[in-house]
Amino acid sequence: SADDVWQGLEDWYPEDAMHQRFEKWSRWFRDDPCVQTAAWLAATAAVLGPDGQWMLCPGLCFGGMFSDDAALRLQLRLGWAAATLVTLGRISGRLQMVFTFRQQAMTFAPASLLLFCRAGEPAAGSVIIFDGCDGRTYVRRVCEVYRGNRDRASKLLLRTAGDAQDAPDDRPLYSPDGSATWLEGEMVRGVMMAGPFSLQAVFGWACVLLAFHPSFAMAFFVASQPFLALLIAMSLRFAVLLLTFPLA
């Protein structure tokens, strides 16, 4: 039965209340268009407004035409434009970046970055991200693709499985009662187009970009990740306050 499939799977699908609340809030920040739009507007004001002057700084090994004010402002606007495209992709559901923190049903290394796009239909063997019946998102590999007829309309149906040898059956994720044997195509959020990239590699690329094109890098980061940029700014300010006014 469907209940038997769930037995002993606490490591695969943790059920603690704190984890569920965190996932609920993170999904709201990630998926709500109003939140994303408001964050983008605030980040745009921070990048292109008077407060963004601190981002205008030349990079290493560049001088002359690469370090004048006009070139730095151009880098700033290009970084903002690239981040705006990424934000539009997230708001429209066409683009999604996923960070993995532990191995579950897939064999991706922990601390990896995956890039998913909603373009075309998934094929057998491709890796997808989909919404489970429990409200969470899951990354799995497509095993079978079938286009069935329901209500006189052709509907895309999929079967998925994890790459790990002891991965549990995915059927309980397709429907609340576990009776569905196929995953409906409407539940798919995207197909993996790039990755996995280790966070060490991503950090290394970001450092190189920051060293050579700091105006572009900082504008892109602030405009594409406004919440993380705000958290880092608050942490740095708190650290400065602690160093300036140490506790007695």
C-alpha positions as CSV (number, residue, x, y, z in Angstrom):
1,S,0.0,0.0,0.0
2,A,1.0,3.7,-0.2
3,D,1.5,3.8,3.6
4,D,4.0,1.0,3.4
5,V,6.1,2.9,0.9
6,W,6.5,5.7,3.4
7,Q,7.7,3.5,6.2
8,G,11.3,4.1,7.2
9,L,11.8,7.1,4.9
10,E,12.4,9.7,7.6
11,D,15.9,10.4,6.2
12,W,14.5,11.0,2.7
13,Y,11.5,13.2,3.7
14,P,12.0,14.9,7.1
15,E,8.8,15.9,8.8
16,D,9.9,18.1,11.6
17,A,7.8,21.2,12.0
18,M,10.7,23.7,11.9
19,H,11.9,22.3,8.6
20,Q,8.4,22.5,7.1
21,R,8.1,26.2,8.3
22,F,11.4,27.1,6.8
23,E,10.5,25.4,3.5
24,K,7.1,27.2,3.4
25,W,8.7,30.6,3.9
26,S,11.5,29.9,1.4
27,R,9.0,28.8,-1.2
28,W,7.0,32.0,-0.6
29,F,10.1,34.2,-1.0
30,R,11.1,32.2,-4.1
31,D,7.8,31.8,-5.9
32,D,5.6,34.9,-5.0
33,P,5.8,37.3,-8.0
34,C,4.9,40.3,-5.7
35,V,7.8,39.6,-3.4
36,Q,10.3,39.1,-6.2
37,T,9.1,42.2,-8.0
38,A,9.4,44.3,-4.8
39,A,12.8,42.9,-4.1
40,W,13.9,43.7,-7.7
41,L,12.6,47.3,-7.4
42,A,14.5,47.8,-4.2
43,A,17.7,46.3,-5.6
44,T,17.4,48.5,-8.8
45,A,17.1,51.6,-6.6
46,A,20.2,50.5,-4.7
47,V,22.2,49.7,-7.8
48,L,21.2,52.6,-10.2
49,G,20.5,55.2,-7.5
50,P,22.9,57.5,-5.7
51,D,23.7,54.8,-3.1
52,G,25.2,52.7,-5.8
53,Q,28.3,54.9,-6.3
54,W,30.3,52.6,-4.1
55,M,30.1,49.9,-6.7
56,L,32.0,52.0,-9.3
57,C,35.6,50.7,-8.8
58,P,38.1,49.5,-11.4
59,G,39.2,45.9,-11.6
60,L,42.7,44.4,-11.6
61,C,44.9,44.7,-14.6
62,F,42.8,47.3,-16.3
63,G,43.5,51.0,-16.8
64,G,42.8,53.9,-19.1
65,M,39.5,53.3,-21.1
66,F,38.6,50.4,-18.8
67,S,38.7,52.4,-15.5
68,D,37.1,55.7,-16.5
69,D,33.7,56.7,-15.0
70,A,31.7,56.0,-18.2
71,A,33.1,52.5,-18.6
72,L,32.4,51.6,-14.9
73,R,28.9,52.9,-15.2
74,L,28.4,50.8,-18.3
75,Q,29.6,47.7,-16.4
76,L,27.2,48.6,-13.6
77,R,24.2,48.8,-16.0
78,L,25.2,45.6,-17.8
79,G,25.4,43.7,-14.5
80,W,22.0,45.1,-13.6
81,A,20.5,44.2,-17.0
82,A,21.9,40.6,-16.7
83,A,20.4,40.3,-13.2
84,T,17.1,41.6,-14.5
85,L,16.9,38.9,-17.1
86,V,17.6,36.3,-14.4
87,T,14.9,37.8,-12.2
88,L,12.4,37.8,-15.1
89,G,13.2,34.1,-15.7
90,R,12.5,33.3,-12.1
91,I,9.3,35.3,-11.9
92,S,7.9,33.7,-15.1
93,G,8.9,30.2,-14.0
94,R,11.3,29.7,-16.9
95,L,14.5,29.7,-14.9
96,Q,15.3,28.1,-11.5
97,M,18.5,27.7,-9.7
98,V,18.7,24.9,-7.1
99,F,21.3,24.4,-4.4
100,T,21.7,20.8,-3.0
101,F,22.9,20.5,0.6
102,R,22.8,16.7,1.0
103,Q,22.4,13.5,-1.0
104,Q,19.0,12.0,-1.0
105,A,17.5,10.1,-3.9
106,M,20.0,11.6,-6.4
107,T,23.8,11.2,-6.4
108,F,24.7,14.9,-6.9
109,A,27.5,15.9,-4.5
110,P,26.3,18.0,-1.5
111,A,26.7,21.8,-2.0
112,S,26.1,21.8,-5.7
113,L,24.3,24.3,-8.0
114,L,21.8,23.0,-10.6
115,L,20.2,25.2,-13.3
116,F,16.8,24.3,-14.6
117,C,14.9,25.8,-17.5
118,R,11.3,25.4,-18.6
119,A,11.9,25.0,-22.3
120,G,10.4,22.1,-24.3
121,E,9.3,18.7,-23.0
122,P,11.4,16.5,-20.8
123,A,12.8,13.3,-22.4
124,A,13.7,9.9,-21.0
125,G,17.0,10.2,-19.1
126,S,16.7,14.0,-18.4
127,V,16.8,15.4,-14.9
128,I,13.7,17.4,-13.9
129,I,12.5,19.3,-10.9
130,F,8.8,18.9,-10.0
131,D,6.3,19.7,-7.4
132,G,5.3,16.8,-5.2
133,C,1.8,16.3,-3.8
134,D,3.2,17.3,-0.3
135,G,4.0,20.8,-1.6
136,R,7.8,20.3,-1.8
137,T,10.0,20.2,-4.9
138,Y,12.0,17.2,-5.9
139,V,14.8,16.6,-8.4
140,R,14.6,13.2,-10.2
141,R,15.6,11.5,-13.4
142,V,12.9,10.7,-16.0
143,C,12.5,7.0,-16.7
144,E,9.5,6.9,-19.0
145,V,7.6,9.5,-21.0
146,Y,4.1,8.8,-22.2
147,R,1.5,11.1,-23.9
148,G,-1.9,9.8,-22.8
149,N,-5.4,10.9,-23.7
150,R,-7.5,12.2,-20.8
151,D,-10.8,14.1,-21.3
152,R,-10.1,14.1,-25.1
153,A,-6.9,16.0,-24.6
154,S,-3.4,14.8,-24.9
155,K,-1.5,15.0,-21.6
156,L,2.2,14.5,-20.9
157,L,2.8,11.8,-18.3
158,L,6.1,10.9,-16.7
159,R,7.7,8.3,-14.4
160,T,10.7,9.3,-12.4
161,A,13.3,7.7,-10.1
162,G,16.3,8.6,-8.2
163,D,19.8,7.7,-9.3
164,A,20.7,6.3,-5.9
165,Q,20.5,2.5,-5.6
166,D,18.4,2.6,-2.5
167,A,16.2,5.5,-3.7
168,P,12.5,5.1,-2.6
169,D,9.7,4.8,-5.0
170,D,8.5,8.2,-6.3
171,R,4.8,7.2,-6.8
172,P,3.7,8.5,-3.3
173,L,4.9,12.0,-4.6
174,Y,2.5,11.9,-7.5
175,S,-0.8,12.0,-5.6
176,P,-1.8,12.3,-1.9
177,D,-3.2,8.8,-1.7
178,G,-0.4,7.2,-3.7
179,S,-2.7,5.8,-6.3
180,A,-1.3,7.7,-9.3
181,T,1.3,5.8,-11.3
182,W,2.3,8.7,-13.5
183,L,3.5,12.2,-12.8
184,E,1.5,14.8,-14.8
185,G,3.5,17.2,-16.9
186,E,1.9,20.2,-15.3
187,M,3.8,19.4,-12.0
188,V,7.2,19.8,-13.8
189,R,9.0,23.1,-13.0
190,G,11.9,22.6,-15.4
191,V,14.5,20.4,-17.0
192,M,18.1,20.6,-15.9
193,M,20.1,22.5,-18.5
194,A,23.5,22.9,-16.7
195,G,25.2,21.5,-13.6
196,P,25.9,20.2,-11.2
197,F,28.5,22.9,-10.3
198,S,30.3,22.7,-6.9
199,L,29.9,25.7,-4.7
200,Q,33.7,25.9,-4.6
201,A,33.8,26.4,-8.4
202,V,31.0,28.9,-8.3
203,F,32.8,30.9,-5.6
204,G,36.0,30.7,-7.6
205,W,34.3,32.1,-10.7
206,A,32.6,34.8,-8.7
207,C,36.0,35.9,-7.2
208,V,37.6,36.1,-10.6
209,L,34.7,38.2,-12.0
210,L,34.8,40.4,-8.9
211,A,38.6,40.9,-9.3
212,F,38.5,41.9,-12.9
213,H,35.0,43.4,-13.3
214,P,33.8,44.4,-9.8
215,S,31.2,46.9,-10.9
216,F,29.5,44.3,-13.1
217,A,29.8,41.5,-10.5
218,M,28.5,43.6,-7.6
219,A,25.5,45.0,-9.6
220,F,24.6,41.5,-10.8
221,F,24.8,40.0,-7.3
222,V,22.8,42.8,-5.6
223,A,20.1,42.9,-8.3
224,S,19.7,39.1,-8.7
225,Q,20.1,38.1,-5.0
226,P,18.7,41.1,-3.1
227,F,17.8,39.1,0.1
228,L,21.2,37.5,0.3
229,A,22.9,40.8,-0.4
230,L,20.9,42.5,2.4
231,L,21.8,39.7,4.8
232,I,25.5,40.1,4.0
233,A,25.4,43.9,4.3
234,M,23.7,43.6,7.7
235,S,26.2,41.0,8.8
236,L,29.2,43.2,7.7
237,R,27.7,46.3,9.4
238,F,27.2,44.3,12.6
239,A,30.8,43.0,12.4
240,V,32.1,46.6,12.0
241,L,30.1,47.8,15.0
242,L,31.5,45.0,17.1
243,L,35.0,45.9,16.0
244,T,34.5,49.6,16.5
245,F,32.6,49.3,19.8
246,P,33.8,46.1,21.4
247,L,31.7,44.7,24.3
248,A,33.1,45.5,27.7
